[in-house]
Amino acid sequence: MENRVVIYTSSNEASAIIIRDRLAAEGINAIMLDVKDHVTEVVGGYEVHVHPDDEVRAKAIVEQSAE
């Protein structure tokens, strides 16, 4: 995968999907990864990654979504 930065993490898949889709609606290419340990299903969760050029704008959108 090309150089990406994590801008959101959650143990809740639906929350990560909402953030990914919100970023896409704003024109930011976001990728959601399942980083959960599939053996134990305990450790990890979901991460949303964006290109470094979009990091500042994406973080602002994530913060607005949390309000």
Residue, then its C-alpha position, 0 to 999 in steps of 0.5 A: m500500500e502506498n504511504r498512508v496515515v491513520i486518522y481514525t481508529s475504532s473497535n466498532e466497524a460501523s463507526a469506521i465505515i461512517i467516517r470512511d464514507r464521510l471522508a469520501a463524500e468530502g472528496i478524500n480517498a480513505i481506506m478502512l482496514d480491519v486490524k482485528d486479531h481474527v484468532t482472539e477477536v479481542v485485540g485491534g479493530y478498524e483503522v481509516h487511512v488517508h494519503p498524507d496530503d489529506e491528513v489535516r483536512a481529514k482529521a478536521i472532518v473526523e473531529q467535526s463528525a465527533e461533535 
